[in-house]
Structure formats: C-alpha cells, structure tokens
Amino acid sequence: MKIALVQMSSGPDKNINIKKAGSFVKAAAEQGARFILLPEVYNYRGPNDMTLLADIVEEIPGPSTKPFLRIAKKKCSCINWFYL
C-alpha cells in the first residue's frame, strides 16, 4: 500500500489552509496513495483564544472534511486527521 504523509504550515485562515491541504491530498491520491495522513492542525493554526472557538469549530462533515471525502471516494483513498 502506498501512503502519503502531508507536512504543511497552517495559519489562521481556515479557507486557505483547507485549499492548500486539498491540493496536497489530491496530488498524493493521483500518485497512487491509498492512505493519506494530514497534520492534526492542518485547518487552523492561530491564537489560542477561547473567544474564537465559535468561529473555528464546525460540524462533521463540514468545510474542513467535505473536500477530502470527495477525493477519498473518487480515488479509493483513506484520509486521516490526527484529531478525528
């Protein structure tokens, strides 16, 4: 089985982080990876401020998972986040 480990720097903009991670996951799947592992904070790395929590949390499936579900289904890959 071919696996891929994604390393990336994430910032406080979830949309940018998700797009960046999506391009890495898509490239790995297209190269035949069947197990793709993302870092635990791939979608947000910002201030540790509880007042921001309402803007960060989301339901599953949600914006941080839906793009990867489509890739996984299309490419028959398993994509894992450390915290899920």
N, C-alpha and C positions, 0 to 999 in steps of 0.2 A: 504494500500500500504506500502510495506517495503522500507525504504530509507536507504542510507549509506552516511555518511559524512567522507571524507578521510582527515586525517591530516598527513602531511609528511614534512620532511625537504628537501628542494631542494638546489642544489648547481649550480655551473657554467657549469657543463657538461649536456647538454640537453639530450643526449642519455641515460645516467644513470638515470636521473630524469624520463624520459618517461617510461623506463623499470620498474622502481620502482612503478610509478603510475599505470602502466598497471597491475602489479601483485596485487595491492590493488583493482583495479576496477574489475578484473577478479574474485578475491575471493569474493567480495561483490555480484557480479552478480550470482555466483554459489551458494551463500547462499540465493538467492531469492530477492535481492534488485532490485527494478524496477526504482528507481530514485537515481542516484549516483552523488554526488557533489564533485568536485575537487577544491583545493585552486586556486586562481587566478594566482599565480606564480608557479604552480606545475612543469612547464617545464624548468624554468630558474630562478635562483636567484644568481646574480653575480654583478660585478661592474656596477654602473650606468654611463656608459661611452658611449656617442653617437657614438664613432668610432667603437664600437662593434655591433651597430644596424644591419648592413648588415649581420652579422653572426647569429643574433638571430631571425630576422623576417622570416616568411615563409608564403606561400600561404595556404589557407584553401580549400579543405583538404590538409594536409601536414603531415610531420613526427610526429607532436605533436597531431594530431587528427585521422589519419587513423587507428592506432591500436584500438582506442576506438570505432570507427564506426563499426568495425568488431564485437567487443564484444557486442555492443548495439544491432546490428541486430540479432546476434545469440541468445542472451538471452532476447530479447524484453525489453531492459532497456533504460532509458533516462539518458544520462550522460551530466552533465553541468559543464562548467568552468565559473567562475565569470565574466571573461572579454569577453566572446563570446556573 
